[in-house]
Amino acid sequence: MCASKRIGSSKKLGGLALLFSLFLIWGAASAQANIDAYRDYFLVGQFGEVCTMCEVMVLCESANAPPEHEAIPASGSFTIFHLQTRTFWSQISTIWDWFVANFSSAPLAQRGHTRPVHVYAVVDGQWQPQTVIEARLILDPGVLELDDTYVDRVNSQWLGGGTRQPIGYCQRLPLWDALEVIEQQSVEGAS
């Protein structure tokens, strides 16, 4: 008799554990800020904000309109920001973000998240040595902070440091093609 009660109790606990797991998975999916207000933001895709394990290539250049390059240009002056995957501790913090997002996505949208970025400046076709900075992706207000510059996530405009005056526009590039060009052209890759 006692054994059958324990089996019944363990089935109930297993069912509760399954429900709790489904709740966490739902929370993880909804924490991606899939809110209509952010749908057209720069670097927000079909499934929401850039995932923790995703890398992103962003090309910014001095221009009067958003660039429309198929790949990294062979000449000219521009800056490539290679947003890396989130760091270990930043990824761990997403668990808390997911939990909080079940109740409100406002703190997540306002605080954003950080990740390392490899920066490649190209001046008149000449690749400069890579630098490493930390970027912060924020949904409210919609900006991508890149050290001393910003990208307006509403209109893709590249803005200068403290003044936030326009210095150009940015676009997202295909990752694998951009990685190949960086490997061939960058000072570090050409070594």
N, C-alpha and C positions, 0 to 999 in steps of 0.2 A: 504494500500500500504506500509506504513512504517513497519507494522508488518511482512509482507512477506519479506522485505529486511532484517530485523533483524533475521528472521528464516534462510534465506540463508546465512547470515554472520556467524551465530552460527554453521551451518553445516560445513562451510569452516574452522572455528576455531577448531571444533571437529575433522575434518579430519587432520588438522595440528598437533593437540595434539596427535592423534593416531600415525602419522608418527614419531613425536619426541619421543614418548614412545618406538616405535619399534627400533628406532635408539639407544636409551639408552640400551635397552635389548640386541641388537646386540653388542653394545660396552661392556656390562658386560660379555657376553659370550666370546668375543675375547680377553678380558683383562686377561684371565686365562693363557696367555703365551703358547698357543698351537702352538708353533713354532717347526719345525722338529729338530732343534739343541738341544732342551731341552727334547725331547720325552723320552729318556732313563735315564734321571736324577733320582737320588734317591728322592723319595716322589713326583714325578710327575706322575699322573695317566692318565687314558683315557680322562679325561676332563680338564687336565692341572694341574696347581699348586694347592696345598692343599687349599680347600675352607675355607672361613672365619669361618664357623660354624662347621668344621670338627675337630675331635680329632685324633691324631696319636700316636701309640706306636712304639718306636724305641728301640731295644736292641743292645747294643754295648759291645763287649768283646775283650780281648786280644787274637788274633788269626792270623794265617798266610793266612787265606782265609775267605771270607764272611760266617757268620754262616747260617745254614739252619734249625733253630729250628721251629717246628710246633707251639710251645707255649713257655711260660717262663720256662726255665729249672728248675728242682727240686733241683739241686745242682750246685756248681761251683761259679765262680766269674764273674760278669757282671754288667752293669749299664743299667737301663731302663729309658728312657726319655719319659714322657707322655706329648706330645705337646697338650696344651689346645686350646679351641676356641680362636679366636682373641678377644682382649678386645673391649669394646664398642667404644672407640675413634679410635682404629685401624680399626674396621669395618666401621666406618663412613668415614675414609680416603679412603676406597676402591671406594667410589663414585667418588672421584677425580681421583684415579688411572684408573678407567674405562673410564673417560672422556679423560684423557691424552693418554690412550692406543689406542684410536681411531686414533690418529695421529702418535704415536710412542710407542713401547713397551720397548724401551731401558731404559728409566728412571726407570720403574717398575722392570725390570730384574736386574738392577744394585743396586737399593736401597733395594729391597726385602721388607719383612714385618716382624714385630716382634709379638711374642705371648708368654704367660707364659708357663713354663714347670715345671712339678713335676718330680723330679729326685729321683730314688730309686737305691742305690748302694747295691749290694749283694756281700759279701766277704766270700768265702768258705761256701756258703749256708746260711750265717747269714745276715738277712736284716737289713740295717742301717736306722736311722731316715730319713724321707723324707726331701729334701731341695727343694726350689723353685728358679728358675732362669728365665731369659728371653732369648729366642732364636731368632735368625734372619735367615730367609730362603732367600737365595740369588740365583739367576739364573746365574748371570754374574759378577764375577766368580762363578762357581757352588759350593757353600759351604753352610753348615748349621752350623751357629755359636751357640755353646752351652757353654756359659760362658767361661771357659778356655780351651775348646777343640773344635774341628771342625770335621765335616763329609764332606768328598769330595763327592759331589753329582754326580760325574761322575762314580767313581769306588767303592763307599760305604766305603772307608777307613776312619778309625777313627784316627784323628791326634791330637798330643799334643799341648798345649798352644802356646807360643811364637815361639817355634822351628818348629812347624808343622811337627814333625817327626811322622812316623806311630806308633800307639800303638795298632792297631787292626782293626776290621771291624764291620759294623753295618748292621742290617736288620730291616725291618718293620714286626710287629707282628699283628695278628688279634686283633682288639680292644676289643671286648666283652669278649673273653677268657682271655686276659691279665688283664682286669679290675677285673675279678672274682678272678684270682690268687693274684693280688695286695691286694684286699679286705681281702683275707684269710691269706696272708703271711706278709704283711708289718707291721711295728711297729704300724703305725697309725690305720690300718684296724683291727689288731688283738686285739686292746684295748677293 
